[in-house]
Every structure is written in C-alpha cells, then in structure tokens.
Amino acid sequence: MIMSTFAERYDFAGKTVHPVTTYAMSGLGTTPEDYGRDCPGARIGTGLAVRGEQARSASADVDAWLRRAGLLDGR
C-alpha cells in the first residue's frame, strides 16, 4: 500500500490524519484502521471514500467532507 510506504518515513505522533480513499465496492473499508496502524500516535479523523468512477466529479462531496471534518470554513 502506498500509504504504508509513505507513513514509514514520517512521525505522525500528535497529528490528526484524515483517511481518504477511492473504492469500487468497500467504501472506507479498513482504511481508518490501516492509517491507525501505519501512523502510530496519530488521531484518526473523519475519513472520505469516493467511488473510483465518480472521483472526477466528486468536488461537492469533497467540499462537504472538508466542512464536516472542520477543515474548511462555510464560505
């Protein structure tokens, strides 16, 4: 998994990590648990799963998720 390889190089202790993934059938699946394992000491925040074939048109979903997660203000 590319996330596992990426996470090996960084210290996420005390950080909040928001899982983001594309999928065909499983939604977030085990992604939050995987991030929790790969980012020891991190808080796992609200995740976002976008169906792969809808990724190009998911900007409204991404904006809504960013707002729910408190990462984007209401403007």
Secondary structure in CASP SS format (residue, H / E / C, confidence):
PFRMAT SS
TARGET T0000
AUTHOR 0000-0000-0000
METHOD secondary structure of the structure
MODEL  1
M C 1.00
I H 1.00
M H 1.00
S H 1.00
T H 1.00
F H 1.00
A H 1.00
E C 1.00
R C 1.00
Y C 1.00
D C 1.00
F C 1.00
A C 1.00
G C 1.00
K C 1.00
T E 1.00
V E 1.00
H C 1.00
P C 1.00
V E 1.00
T E 1.00
T E 1.00
Y E 1.00
A C 1.00
M C 1.00
S C 1.00
G C 1.00
L C 1.00
G C 1.00
T C 1.00
T H 1.00
P H 1.00
E H 1.00
D H 1.00
Y H 1.00
G H 1.00
R H 1.00
D H 1.00
C C 1.00
P C 1.00
G C 1.00
A C 1.00
R E 1.00
I E 1.00
G C 1.00
T C 1.00
G C 1.00
L E 1.00
A E 1.00
V E 1.00
R E 1.00
G H 1.00
E H 1.00
Q H 1.00
A H 1.00
R H 1.00
S H 1.00
A C 1.00
S H 1.00
A H 1.00
D H 1.00
V H 1.00
D H 1.00
A H 1.00
W H 1.00
L H 1.00
R H 1.00
R H 1.00
A C 1.00
G C 1.00
L C 1.00
L C 1.00
D C 1.00
G C 1.00
R C 1.00
END
